[in-house]
Amino acid sequence: MHWILMIAAILFEVAGTTCMKLSDGFRKLKPTIGLVVFYPLCFGCLTLAMEEIDVSVAYAVWSAMGTALISIIGFTYFKEKKTAIKFVSIGLIVIGVVALNLSGTALH
């Protein structure tokens, strides 16, 4: 159940960050409302997930997966420039999370 909450936290964070971009500096109402709704849901789910998941692992997974997903959205939806250094950097983040999980502290 806690990993389901973690997935929900990641998806709400990605939705909130997407709305942040779409809000055009809080000038567009609907994305601004989305931002205000999605971020509290994100942090609520993340808080509940950390009841059973170590904070080091939870935060690393949450931030890395959020970063990877929002990068994909940036590249595909917002047509952001794709560079080798961006892909390498995202890959290093994901490798770091995998290594953290393999350290034996991730899953109970």
N, C-alpha and C positions, 0 to 999 in steps of 0.2 A: 504493500500500500504506500509506503514512504517513497518508493521509486516512482510510483504513479504520480504522487504529489510533486516530485522533482520534475518530472516531464511536464506537468501542468505549469509549474513555475517557469520553466524554460520557455514554453509556448506563450504564456502571458507576457513574459519579458520581451520576447521577440515582437509580439503584437504591440506592446507599449512603445517600443523603440521605433517600430514602423510608423505608428501614429505620431510619434514625436517628429519624425521627418516630414510626414504629410501635413502636420499642423502649420507649417510655414511660420514658425516662431510664435505659435499660439494665435495666429490670425485666422485660422480656419476652425470653425466650431466643432464639427463632428470628429475630426481626428484629435482635437484637444480633449474632448469628452472621452474618447477611447483611451488616450494616454492616462487620464485621471482615473479611469476604471481599471485598466489592465495592470498598472503598476502595483496598486494595493493587493490585487488578486495574486500577482506574482509573489510579492513578499509574504503574503499569508501562506501560500502553498510552500514556499521555501522554508519558512519558519517551522511549519508542521513537519516537513520532510526531515529537518535537522533534529527532530526528536529521536530518530534512530540512525541517521547517517552522520558520520563524523563531520564536523564543520569544515575541516580542511578538504575533505573529499566533496562535500556538498557544494561548497563555494567554487571549487575548481571545476566541477562538472557543470554547474549552472552557468558560470561565466564563459567557459570554453565553448559549450554547446550553443549558448546564446550568441557568442561572437561568430562562430562558424555559420549559424543559420542566418544571422542578420547580414553577414558578408555575402552569402548567396543571394539574399533578397536585394542587397545593394547592387550586385553585379547584374542580376537578371531584370529586376523591376525598375530600379533607379538608373540603370545603364552606367554604373560607376566604372572607372577605368580598371581593367584587370592587368595586374603586373605580376611578374614572377616573385618578387619579394613579398607581395601580399599573400600569395598562395603558400610560399614557404613558411611565412610567419604563422598563418592559420594552421598549417600542418604541424608546426612545432608546438603550438598550443594543444592541439589534439593529442599529440604524442606525450606531452607532459601529463595530461589527464589520464591517459591509459597507463602510464608509468606509475602515477599516484595510486590508481586502482589496483595495480599489480603489486603494490608494496605490502599488501596484506592487511591494510587498515580500512579498505573500502566497504567490503560487504560483510554483513553479520549474519 
